[in-house]
Amino acid sequence: MSSSRNRRPRASRRREGAVPSFSPSSSEPPSARHLRVQSTLFQEVSLLFRSELSDPRLEGVSPTSFELTPDGRLIRIGYTLTPAAAASGVREVQEALARASGYLRSQLAQHLDLKRVPQLRFLYIGVAERSLEAPPVVESRDTPVTEDEAPTFPVDDGEDEGGER
């Protein structure tokens, strides 16, 4: 019988501090596919926030930051609140977002062709300094614009001042 001291260590043992080959290191930039999927997910989630969510507790919530983990299993969505929504309570908004996350995932699964729809995690960033509401309408003048007030644009006659073409 051979002693265990003379045996070679198994190949599957990893040295301390070794990084597995399947996980991207933090210094590597994300791939083009990863950025494309992240951008598509952000657009879709933003659209769902604007058009599909009917919970009144989510009025004034706007997603502002978006991060897809390298393995694609989790989305961290940072959101801000309008001052009016923040006054009603951040806790209620967090509960409403937790309830809506299942619906959002199901809508993402229907609209996007992904192998796996990531989990959604919402992170409160703060109160938006200014509202994203439409700007006030500028009153129009009832009188037509005269020729003196009309903007003038330079006319391109096709000749270059600097030289020949």
N, C-alpha and C positions, 0 to 999 in steps of 0.2 A: 504494500500500500504506500502510496506517495503522501507525503505530508502536505498540508494546505499551504505551507510557507512557500513551496516551490511552484505553486500554480500561478499562472499569469492572471492579472486582473481582467475582468470582463470588459469587452469593448464598449458596452453601453454605459459604463460609469463615466460620469463627466467630471472634469476637473473643476475645482471650486472657482467660481467667477466666470466660467465659460458661458457664452451666450448661445442658446440653441440656434441652429441654422435656419429654422423656419420663421423666426420672429425678426422683423426689421429692426435695426438698431435705431436709436433716437437721432443719430446724426444723418441718417439717410433721408433724403426728401421723399415725400409721398409720390407714388406713381401717378401717371396721367390718368389711369383708370380710376384710381382712388379719388382723385380730385374731381373727376367727372361725375362719379357716383355721389360724392358729397354735395356737389353743386346741384345736381338733379334732385336729391332728397331735400335740400334746403328750399329750392323753388317750390316743390310740391307741398312741403309742410307749411310754407308761408301762404300758399294759395288756399290750403285747407283752413288755416287760421282765419283768413279773410272771408271765406265763403261758406264753409261747411259747419263750423262750430256754432251751435245756437245757445249754449249755456250763458246766461246773463252774467255770471261771475267772471267770464273770460273777456268781457268788454274792456278794452283798454290794454290788453296784453298784446305785445308785439315781439316776435322772435328777432333777436339781434345778432346772436353769434351761433355758430354751428360747427360741431367737430365730430367727425366719424372716426372711431377708433381704427387702428391699423388692421385689425382682424375683421372689421365690418359688422360686429355684433352689437354695438352700442352707439347711440347718437347722443351727444350732450348738446342740448339746446338752451342757450342763454336767452332770457327774456327780460324785457323791461315793462314797467307799468306806467300808465298815465298818472298824474297826481291824484285824480279822482278815484281811480281804481286802487291805488295804494292806500288811500284814506279808508276804504272799505275793509281793508285787511289783506295781507299777503297770504295768511294761512288758508283762507277760503279759496284763493286763486290756486294755491298749490294743490289743494284737494281736488279742485275742478280739473286741473291739468292731469292729475293722477287718474281720474275717472275717464278723461278723454283720450288717454294714451292708447288704450286698446282700440278704440274707434279709429284713431289716426293711423295706427299700424295696419288695420284692416284696409283702410283706404289706400295706403301706400302699396299694399300687396296687390290691390286691384289695378292701380294705375301704372305701376312700374314692373318691369320684367326683371325681378331680382330673385336669386336663388334663396336668399334668406333675408327677411325683413328685420332690421335691427331693433333692439329694445330702445325705448325713448326715455331719456332722463332729462328733466327740466331743472335748470339752475337759475335762481333769481339773481339778476345783476343789479337792479336798482330802479329808481324812478327816472323816467325820461325827462330831460330838461325842458323839452318842448314837445308839444303834441304833434302827431302825424296827421292831424285833421287838415282838411282843405284850407288853403289860405283865404283870407277875406276877399270877396269879389270887389274889384276896383270899379267904381261907378264910371260908366261910359258917358261921353259927351254926346249931346243931342245934335250939335252942329257938326257938319262934315269937316274933314281936314282940308285946309287950303293948300295950294301948291307951295306956299312959303313954309308951311309946317311939315310937309311931307319929307321923309328921309330921302337923301340922295345917295346914290351908289355910283362908284366910278364905272365908266364905260370902258370895256376892253375892246379896242379897235384892232387887235391882233398884232400890233407892232410892239416889239421889245425896245425899250429905251437903251438897254445895255448892249445890244449887238444884234447880229443877224440870226436868223433861225436856221 
